[in-house]
């Protein structure tokens, strides 16, 4: 909640400080940054799912570093393309895209906390990350800075939040029972096959077995010293691997590959593209003033979309467990629908206050804020449905969302030339896509095995 409020505050104040002309560039690059967060969100979901299924923390951290490197390369390639398409400054664009690798590292640590059901620590990290991202940008804007330095300040804040998240997830005093059960202990590592000297598993044997280790004398002190040396070496190796030095598996466990992240990423990408396409199209097809007004209205969309984020965070580990998945999916979609109704009603009631916060230039859209909120509420339900698909690794369902995105782009490019036309098209396509995806998810959930 803290992160969401901080994000909305940034956009509200930026719309006032940058004005109608400057806010269009800022908002469109924030939308691009949201799309760049897709790999980060996918990684968080995969890390949480695999941790629930028994993957080691060190293997998951190696995965997050591989993903961060890939995202950094892709972001660098996209900078000139996005700059030309959106007609924005290259420095501002580089700042928006440059935050992507830090977001990946941050989300990887959040996934470790989420999969370990360490929700209190996760809430602290989420709140800190939101403040760290927004506070530097607000300071820059308050001092009269433009979009570019504000976005760079936000990127540095995200990097600092990633460091804090790593510290929080690695602090022993905050680790829950779930973490202790999923991460192998030094003793387990030392006794696992392949962890002996030379990788044969012959140097150490089970403690108390009465069998001396191969190549070691019968002197108990010598055996104890060597066991401690092997364990200490294993701990150092595990730490190095956790920082991405090695790509091999640890503790005999299989390494988690990038492919599951890519499958989850395409599902997240479909959702983020559908939720941001209208804002990017508005920058292209509308006049600058109308595009900025549409961007302000989209704040209501984001509020309704991200407001129930905690629902998916809490229920996702249950969705990843086959015996609890069906009930968790039904609970999630029901709660998301209820929160969405409240968000739409709230937007309709508070709409007259929008010009007071953003300025009278935005008064023409206040009567449509409930439509923007409706779009966000519908997309929140779609997000819950797609999260359930990712949790059970059935991401092919995202094809329907990609189809909805294609239909939306065709309709907007062909007919939408005003703010009302754009938002009406976005709501209609989002509703049709969500109904179809949710129906399939619920039908599949009903066929899943019930908990014993």
Secondary structure, DSSP 4 states (H G I P E B T S, - for coil): -HHHHHHHHHHHHHHHHHHHHHHHHHHHHHHHHHHHTHHHHHHHHHHHHHHHTT--HHHHHHHHHHHHHHHHHHHHHHHHHHHHHHT--HHHHHHHHHTHHHHHHHHHHHHHHHHTT-HHHHHHHHHHHHHHHHHHHHHHHHTT--HHHHHHHHHHHHHHHHHHHHHHHH-GGG--HHHHHHSPPHHHHHHSTT-SGGGSS-S---TTSS-PPTT--S-HHHHHHHHHHHHHHHHHHHHHHHTTS--S-STTPPPPPSHHHHHHHHHHHHHHHHHHHHHHHHHHHS-HHHHHHHHHHHHHHHHHHHTTHHHHHHHHHHHTSHHHHHHHHHHHHHHHHHHHHHHHHHHHHHGGGHHHHH-GGGGGGGGGHHHHHHHHHHHHHHHHHHHHHHHTT-GGGHHHHHHHHHHHHHHHHHH--SHHHHHHHHHHHHHHHHHHHHHHHHHHHHTSPPP-
